[in-house]
Amino acid sequence: MAMMKNLANHLGPYNISVNDVAPAMVGNTGMIPNSEAVPGVVDTIPLNRLCAPEEVANAVRMFVTTGFATGQSLVVAGGLR
């Protein structure tokens, strides 16, 4: 996050925005194929399910289509702290 903030500060004058998306517990991936792969993990997530890859893509799409956002970090974690 510190690197992203630094890049956002230095690249802003060139009209380049820099942001990051921080996903957690994304299912249907090579790391976590499904909730059964990590027993009990869904119980620790307030939304009581794994994140879908498409939900992370939606967060990235938001930054891509919003040029005025820079230096921002978006946590996509279903309420995990």
Backbone atoms as SQL, in Angstrom:
CREATE TABLE atoms (id INTEGER PRIMARY KEY, chain TEXT, resi INTEGER, resn TEXT, atom TEXT, x REAL, y REAL, z REAL);
INSERT INTO atoms VALUES
  (1, 'A', 1, 'MET', 'N', 0.826, -1.186, 0.000),
  (2, 'A', 1, 'MET', 'CA', 0.000, 0.000, 0.000),
  (3, 'A', 1, 'MET', 'C', 0.875, 1.257, 0.000),
  (4, 'A', 2, 'ALA', 'N', 1.985, 1.209, 0.712),
  (5, 'A', 2, 'ALA', 'CA', 2.871, 2.376, 0.749),
  (6, 'A', 2, 'ALA', 'C', 3.439, 2.675, -0.647),
  (7, 'A', 3, 'MET', 'N', 3.799, 1.624, -1.380),
  (8, 'A', 3, 'MET', 'CA', 4.315, 1.835, -2.733),
  (9, 'A', 3, 'MET', 'C', 3.249, 2.457, -3.628),
  (10, 'A', 4, 'MET', 'N', 2.003, 1.988, -3.502),
  (11, 'A', 4, 'MET', 'CA', 0.904, 2.529, -4.309),
  (12, 'A', 4, 'MET', 'C', 0.702, 4.012, -3.990),
  (13, 'A', 5, 'LYS', 'N', 0.706, 4.357, -2.712),
  (14, 'A', 5, 'LYS', 'CA', 0.527, 5.761, -2.320),
  (15, 'A', 5, 'LYS', 'C', 1.665, 6.622, -2.874),
  (16, 'A', 6, 'ASN', 'N', 2.890, 6.121, -2.805),
  (17, 'A', 6, 'ASN', 'CA', 4.035, 6.858, -3.319),
  (18, 'A', 6, 'ASN', 'C', 3.923, 7.052, -4.831),
  (19, 'A', 7, 'LEU', 'N', 3.561, 5.984, -5.551),
  (20, 'A', 7, 'LEU', 'CA', 3.413, 6.092, -7.003),
  (21, 'A', 7, 'LEU', 'C', 2.273, 7.047, -7.369),
  (22, 'A', 8, 'ALA', 'N', 1.172, 6.983, -6.632),
  (23, 'A', 8, 'ALA', 'CA', 0.049, 7.887, -6.905),
  (24, 'A', 8, 'ALA', 'C', 0.484, 9.335, -6.757),
  (25, 'A', 9, 'ASN', 'N', 1.282, 9.611, -5.756),
  (26, 'A', 9, 'ASN', 'CA', 1.766, 10.973, -5.516),
  (27, 'A', 9, 'ASN', 'C', 2.705, 11.429, -6.625),
  (28, 'A', 10, 'HIS', 'N', 3.595, 10.558, -7.059),
  (29, 'A', 10, 'HIS', 'CA', 4.581, 10.939, -8.069),
  (30, 'A', 10, 'HIS', 'C', 4.026, 10.938, -9.495),
  (31, 'A', 11, 'LEU', 'N', 3.033, 10.114, -9.769),
  (32, 'A', 11, 'LEU', 'CA', 2.518, 10.016, -11.132),
  (33, 'A', 11, 'LEU', 'C', 1.280, 10.878, -11.384),
  (34, 'A', 12, 'GLY', 'N', 0.696, 11.419, -10.326),
  (35, 'A', 12, 'GLY', 'CA', -0.469, 12.280, -10.468),
  (36, 'A', 12, 'GLY', 'C', -0.263, 13.442, -11.429),
  (37, 'A', 13, 'PRO', 'N', 0.868, 14.136, -11.355),
  (38, 'A', 13, 'PRO', 'CA', 1.085, 15.251, -12.281),
  (39, 'A', 13, 'PRO', 'C', 1.073, 14.846, -13.755),
  (40, 'A', 14, 'TYR', 'N', 1.267, 13.561, -14.025),
  (41, 'A', 14, 'TYR', 'CA', 1.227, 13.055, -15.404),
  (42, 'A', 14, 'TYR', 'C', -0.148, 12.481, -15.762),
  (43, 'A', 15, 'ASN', 'N', -1.129, 12.745, -14.899),
  (44, 'A', 15, 'ASN', 'CA', -2.503, 12.270, -15.090),
  (45, 'A', 15, 'ASN', 'C', -2.589, 10.735, -15.096),
  (46, 'A', 16, 'ILE', 'N', -1.717, 10.113, -14.288),
  (47, 'A', 16, 'ILE', 'CA', -1.731, 8.661, -14.128),
  (48, 'A', 16, 'ILE', 'C', -2.224, 8.359, -12.724),
  (49, 'A', 17, 'SER', 'N', -3.308, 7.597, -12.637),
  (50, 'A', 17, 'SER', 'CA', -3.830, 7.228, -11.326),
  (51, 'A', 17, 'SER', 'C', -3.307, 5.852, -10.927),
  (52, 'A', 18, 'VAL', 'N', -3.060, 5.681, -9.636),
  (53, 'A', 18, 'VAL', 'CA', -2.557, 4.419, -9.097),
  (54, 'A', 18, 'VAL', 'C', -3.394, 4.069, -7.873),
  (55, 'A', 19, 'ASN', 'N', -3.984, 2.880, -7.888),
  (56, 'A', 19, 'ASN', 'CA', -4.818, 2.402, -6.793),
  (57, 'A', 19, 'ASN', 'C', -4.516, 0.925, -6.581),
  (58, 'A', 20, 'ASP', 'N', -5.059, 0.363, -5.503),
  (59, 'A', 20, 'ASP', 'CA', -4.925, -1.082, -5.337),
  (60, 'A', 20, 'ASP', 'C', -6.218, -1.691, -4.827),
  (61, 'A', 21, 'VAL', 'N', -6.378, -2.958, -5.159),
  (62, 'A', 21, 'VAL', 'CA', -7.503, -3.752, -4.678),
  (63, 'A', 21, 'VAL', 'C', -6.913, -4.872, -3.836),
  (64, 'A', 22, 'ALA', 'N', -7.414, -5.035, -2.620),
  (65, 'A', 22, 'ALA', 'CA', -6.893, -6.042, -1.693),
  (66, 'A', 22, 'ALA', 'C', -7.979, -7.077, -1.401),
  (67, 'A', 23, 'PRO', 'N', -8.019, -8.151, -2.189),
  (68, 'A', 23, 'PRO', 'CA', -9.036, -9.176, -1.970),
  (69, 'A', 23, 'PRO', 'C', -8.615, -10.179, -0.896),
  (70, 'A', 24, 'ALA', 'N', -9.611, -10.779, -0.270),
  (71, 'A', 24, 'ALA', 'CA', -9.346, -11.834, 0.714),
  (72, 'A', 24, 'ALA', 'C', -10.347, -12.958, 0.517),
  (73, 'A', 25, 'MET', 'N', -9.875, -14.159, 0.692),
  (74, 'A', 25, 'MET', 'CA', -10.714, -15.354, 0.648),
  (75, 'A', 25, 'MET', 'C', -11.539, -15.454, -0.627),
  (76, 'A', 26, 'VAL', 'N', -10.831, -15.434, -1.758),
  (77, 'A', 26, 'VAL', 'CA', -11.481, -15.543, -3.066),
  (78, 'A', 26, 'VAL', 'C', -11.563, -17.025, -3.428),
  (79, 'A', 27, 'GLY', 'N', -12.764, -17.516, -3.604),
  (80, 'A', 27, 'GLY', 'CA', -12.972, -18.916, -3.965),
  (81, 'A', 27, 'GLY', 'C', -12.884, -19.123, -5.459),
  (82, 'A', 28, 'ASN', 'N', -12.997, -20.361, -5.860),
  (83, 'A', 28, 'ASN', 'CA', -12.973, -20.752, -7.269),
  (84, 'A', 28, 'ASN', 'C', -11.662, -20.333, -7.936),
  (85, 'A', 29, 'THR', 'N', -10.559, -20.453, -7.173),
  (86, 'A', 29, 'THR', 'CA', -9.227, -20.122, -7.679),
  (87, 'A', 29, 'THR', 'C', -8.292, -21.290, -7.395),
  (88, 'A', 30, 'GLY', 'N', -7.062, -21.188, -7.824),
  (89, 'A', 30, 'GLY', 'CA', -6.082, -22.226, -7.542),
  (90, 'A', 30, 'GLY', 'C', -5.718, -22.321, -6.075),
  (91, 'A', 31, 'MET', 'N', -5.796, -21.197, -5.353),
  (92, 'A', 31, 'MET', 'CA', -5.461, -21.215, -3.931),
  (93, 'A', 31, 'MET', 'C', -6.602, -21.771, -3.084),
  (94, 'A', 32, 'ILE', 'N', -7.809, -21.322, -3.360),
  (95, 'A', 32, 'ILE', 'CA', -8.987, -21.778, -2.622),
  (96, 'A', 32, 'ILE', 'C', -10.038, -22.190, -3.649),
  (97, 'A', 33, 'PRO', 'N', -10.076, -23.475, -4.024),
  (98, 'A', 33, 'PRO', 'CA', -11.027, -23.898, -5.046),
  (99, 'A', 33, 'PRO', 'C', -12.488, -23.805, -4.587),
  (100, 'A', 34, 'ASN', 'N', -12.734, -24.065, -3.288),
  (101, 'A', 34, 'ASN', 'CA', -14.094, -23.990, -2.745),
  (102, 'A', 34, 'ASN', 'C', -14.014, -23.924, -1.227),
  (103, 'A', 35, 'SER', 'N', -15.145, -23.717, -0.579),
  (104, 'A', 35, 'SER', 'CA', -15.141, -23.553, 0.880),
  (105, 'A', 35, 'SER', 'C', -14.742, -24.834, 1.605),
  (106, 'A', 36, 'GLU', 'N', -14.923, -25.990, 0.996),
  (107, 'A', 36, 'GLU', 'CA', -14.534, -27.248, 1.632),
  (108, 'A', 36, 'GLU', 'C', -13.013, -27.415, 1.692),
  (109, 'A', 37, 'ALA', 'N', -12.283, -26.690, 0.846),
  (110, 'A', 37, 'ALA', 'CA', -10.827, -26.781, 0.821),
  (111, 'A', 37, 'ALA', 'C', -10.202, -26.220, 2.095),
  (112, 'A', 38, 'VAL', 'N', -10.884, -25.296, 2.742),
  (113, 'A', 38, 'VAL', 'CA', -10.406, -24.696, 3.996),
  (114, 'A', 38, 'VAL', 'C', -11.557, -24.768, 5.004),
  (115, 'A', 39, 'PRO', 'N', -11.691, -25.902, 5.687),
  (116, 'A', 39, 'PRO', 'CA', -12.827, -26.086, 6.601),
  (117, 'A', 39, 'PRO', 'C', -12.911, -24.976, 7.652),
  (118, 'A', 40, 'GLY', 'N', -14.111, -24.461, 7.843),
  (119, 'A', 40, 'GLY', 'CA', -14.372, -23.447, 8.863),
  (120, 'A', 40, 'GLY', 'C', -14.078, -22.024, 8.458),
  (121, 'A', 41, 'VAL', 'N', -13.438, -21.804, 7.307),
  (122, 'A', 41, 'VAL', 'CA', -13.066, -20.435, 6.935),
  (123, 'A', 41, 'VAL', 'C', -14.298, -19.573, 6.678),
  (124, 'A', 42, 'VAL', 'N', -15.334, -20.139, 6.088),
  (125, 'A', 42, 'VAL', 'CA', -16.536, -19.356, 5.784),
  (126, 'A', 42, 'VAL', 'C', -17.182, -18.851, 7.066),
  (127, 'A', 43, 'ASP', 'N', -17.037, -19.602, 8.148),
  (128, 'A', 43, 'ASP', 'CA', -17.617, -19.191, 9.427),
  (129, 'A', 43, 'ASP', 'C', -16.954, -17.936, 9.984),
  (130, 'A', 44, 'THR', 'N', -15.745, -17.614, 9.529),
  (131, 'A', 44, 'THR', 'CA', -15.037, -16.425, 10.019),
  (132, 'A', 44, 'THR', 'C', -15.337, -15.178, 9.192),
  (133, 'A', 45, 'ILE', 'N', -16.038, -15.355, 8.088),
  (134, 'A', 45, 'ILE', 'CA', -16.342, -14.233, 7.190),
  (135, 'A', 45, 'ILE', 'C', -17.752, -13.731, 7.491),
  (136, 'A', 46, 'PRO', 'N', -17.916, -12.459, 7.840),
  (137, 'A', 46, 'PRO', 'CA', -19.244, -11.941, 8.174),
  (138, 'A', 46, 'PRO', 'C', -20.315, -12.190, 7.102),
  (139, 'A', 47, 'LEU', 'N', -19.958, -12.172, 5.823),
  (140, 'A', 47, 'LEU', 'CA', -20.951, -12.450, 4.777),
  (141, 'A', 47, 'LEU', 'C', -21.213, -13.943, 4.617),
  (142, 'A', 48, 'ASN', 'N', -20.449, -14.766, 5.338),
  (143, 'A', 48, 'ASN', 'CA', -20.658, -16.207, 5.407),
  (144, 'A', 48, 'ASN', 'C', -20.521, -16.917, 4.055),
  (145, 'A', 49, 'ARG', 'N', -19.593, -16.443, 3.234),
  (146, 'A', 49, 'ARG', 'CA', -19.302, -17.087, 1.950),
  (147, 'A', 49, 'ARG', 'C', -17.954, -16.597, 1.457),
  (148, 'A', 50, 'LEU', 'N', -17.399, -17.308, 0.473),
  (149, 'A', 50, 'LEU', 'CA', -16.169, -16.862, -0.173),
  (150, 'A', 50, 'LEU', 'C', -16.487, -15.785, -1.203),
  (151, 'A', 51, 'CYS', 'N', -15.497, -14.994, -1.508),
  (152, 'A', 51, 'CYS', 'CA', -15.620, -13.982, -2.549),
  (153, 'A', 51, 'CYS', 'C', -15.563, -14.672, -3.909),
  (154, 'A', 52, 'ALA', 'N', -16.317, -14.181, -4.845),
  (155, 'A', 52, 'ALA', 'CA', -16.258, -14.692, -6.218),
  (156, 'A', 52, 'ALA', 'C', -15.220, -13.884, -6.998),
  (157, 'A', 53, 'PRO', 'N', -14.459, -14.530, -7.888),
  (158, 'A', 53, 'PRO', 'CA', -13.478, -13.790, -8.688),
  (159, 'A', 53, 'PRO', 'C', -14.092, -12.592, -9.417),
  (160, 'A', 54, 'GLU', 'N', -15.336, -12.731, -9.853),
  (161, 'A', 54, 'GLU', 'CA', -16.004, -11.634, -10.564),
  (162, 'A', 54, 'GLU', 'C', -16.173, -10.404, -9.671),
  (163, 'A', 55, 'GLU', 'N', -16.309, -10.621, -8.370),
  (164, 'A', 55, 'GLU', 'CA', -16.455, -9.483, -7.456),
  (165, 'A', 55, 'GLU', 'C', -15.162, -8.683, -7.358),
  (166, 'A', 56, 'VAL', 'N', -14.028, -9.355, -7.410),
  (167, 'A', 56, 'VAL', 'CA', -12.742, -8.659, -7.430),
  (168, 'A', 56, 'VAL', 'C', -12.599, -7.906, -8.754),
  (169, 'A', 57, 'ALA', 'N', -12.987, -8.553, -9.841),
  (170, 'A', 57, 'ALA', 'CA', -12.932, -7.900, -11.159),
  (171, 'A', 57, 'ALA', 'C', -13.804, -6.650, -11.176),
  (172, 'A', 58, 'ASN', 'N', -14.950, -6.679, -10.524),
  (173, 'A', 58, 'ASN', 'CA', -15.819, -5.502, -10.461),
  (174, 'A', 58, 'ASN', 'C', -15.122, -4.344, -9.751),
  (175, 'A', 59, 'ALA', 'N', -14.384, -4.637, -8.690),
  (176, 'A', 59, 'ALA', 'CA', -13.659, -3.590, -7.968),
  (177, 'A', 59, 'ALA', 'C', -12.574, -2.980, -8.854),
  (178, 'A', 60, 'VAL', 'N', -11.860, -3.829, -9.579),
  (179, 'A', 60, 'VAL', 'CA', -10.826, -3.335, -10.493),
  (180, 'A', 60, 'VAL', 'C', -11.457, -2.495, -11.598),
  (181, 'A', 61, 'ARG', 'N', -12.573, -2.968, -12.135),
  (182, 'A', 61, 'ARG', 'CA', -13.275, -2.230, -13.194),
  (183, 'A', 61, 'ARG', 'C', -13.680, -0.842, -12.703),
  (184, 'A', 62, 'MET', 'N', -14.099, -0.737, -11.454),
  (185, 'A', 62, 'MET', 'CA', -14.485, 0.562, -10.900),
  (186, 'A', 62, 'MET', 'C', -13.308, 1.541, -10.955),
  (187, 'A', 63, 'PHE', 'N', -12.113, 1.084, -10.563),
  (188, 'A', 63, 'PHE', 'CA', -10.948, 1.966, -10.619),
  (189, 'A', 63, 'PHE', 'C', -10.574, 2.307, -12.061),
  (190, 'A', 64, 'VAL', 'N', -10.694, 1.351, -12.967),
  (191, 'A', 64, 'VAL', 'CA', -10.338, 1.579, -14.366),
  (192, 'A', 64, 'VAL', 'C', -11.246, 2.633, -14.992),
  (193, 'A', 65, 'THR', 'N', -12.504, 2.649, -14.601),
  (194, 'A', 65, 'THR', 'CA', -13.458, 3.578, -15.209),
  (195, 'A', 65, 'THR', 'C', -13.634, 4.867, -14.420),
  (196, 'A', 66, 'THR', 'N', -12.902, 5.022, -13.314),
  (197, 'A', 66, 'THR', 'CA', -13.001, 6.215, -12.489),
  (198, 'A', 66, 'THR', 'C', -11.632, 6.872, -12.421),
  (199, 'A', 67, 'GLY', 'N', -11.330, 7.711, -13.383),
  (200, 'A', 67, 'GLY', 'CA', -10.009, 8.310, -13.498),
  (201, 'A', 67, 'GLY', 'C', -9.636, 9.282, -12.397),
  (202, 'A', 68, 'PHE', 'N', -10.602, 9.776, -11.636),
  (203, 'A', 68, 'PHE', 'CA', -10.288, 10.764, -10.605),
  (204, 'A', 68, 'PHE', 'C', -9.874, 10.116, -9.287),
  (205, 'A', 69, 'ALA', 'N', -10.049, 8.810, -9.155),
  (206, 'A', 69, 'ALA', 'CA', -9.618, 8.107, -7.942),
  (207, 'A', 69, 'ALA', 'C', -8.140, 7.767, -8.079),
  (208, 'A', 70, 'THR', 'N', -7.347, 8.190, -7.105),
  (209, 'A', 70, 'THR', 'CA', -5.934, 7.817, -7.085),
  (210, 'A', 70, 'THR', 'C', -5.458, 7.766, -5.641),
  (211, 'A', 71, 'GLY', 'N', -4.523, 6.877, -5.373),
  (212, 'A', 71, 'GLY', 'CA', -4.006, 6.718, -4.015),
  (213, 'A', 71, 'GLY', 'C', -4.966, 5.992, -3.090),
  (214, 'A', 72, 'GLN', 'N', -5.862, 5.211, -3.659),
  (215, 'A', 72, 'GLN', 'CA', -6.891, 4.540, -2.858),
  (216, 'A', 72, 'GLN', 'C', -6.668, 3.039, -2.809),
  (217, 'A', 73, 'SER', 'N', -7.009, 2.450, -1.676),
  (218, 'A', 73, 'SER', 'CA', -6.947, 1.000, -1.497),
  (219, 'A', 73, 'SER', 'C', -8.356, 0.518, -1.185),
  (220, 'A', 74, 'LEU', 'N', -8.822, -0.464, -1.914),
  (221, 'A', 74, 'LEU', 'CA', -10.159, -1.012, -1.702),
  (222, 'A', 74, 'LEU', 'C', -10.029, -2.444, -1.221),
  (223, 'A', 75, 'VAL', 'N', -10.510, -2.717, -0.011),
  (224, 'A', 75, 'VAL', 'CA', -10.470, -4.048, 0.572),
  (225, 'A', 75, 'VAL', 'C', -11.761, -4.765, 0.180),
  (226, 'A', 76, 'VAL', 'N', -11.625, -5.912, -0.476),
  (227, 'A', 76, 'VAL', 'CA', -12.762, -6.731, -0.871),
  (228, 'A', 76, 'VAL', 'C', -12.644, -8.008, -0.059),
  (229, 'A', 77, 'ALA', 'N', -13.245, -8.005, 1.141),
  (230, 'A', 77, 'ALA', 'CA', -12.993, -9.087, 2.101),
  (231, 'A', 77, 'ALA', 'C', -14.240, -9.600, 2.798),
  (232, 'A', 78, 'GLY', 'N', -15.408, -9.229, 2.345),
  (233, 'A', 78, 'GLY', 'CA', -16.624, -9.759, 2.957),
  (234, 'A', 78, 'GLY', 'C', -16.818, -9.391, 4.413),
  (235, 'A', 79, 'GLY', 'N', -16.133, -8.358, 4.867),
  (236, 'A', 79, 'GLY', 'CA', -16.268, -7.914, 6.245),
  (237, 'A', 79, 'GLY', 'C', -15.151, -8.386, 7.167),
  (238, 'A', 80, 'LEU', 'N', -14.209, -9.192, 6.648),
  (239, 'A', 80, 'LEU', 'CA', -13.069, -9.599, 7.479),
  (240, 'A', 80, 'LEU', 'C', -12.268, -8.374, 7.874),
  (241, 'A', 81, 'ARG', 'N', -11.671, -8.433, 9.028),
  (242, 'A', 81, 'ARG', 'CA', -10.851, -7.305, 9.500),
  (243, 'A', 81, 'ARG', 'C', -9.408, -7.688, 9.504);
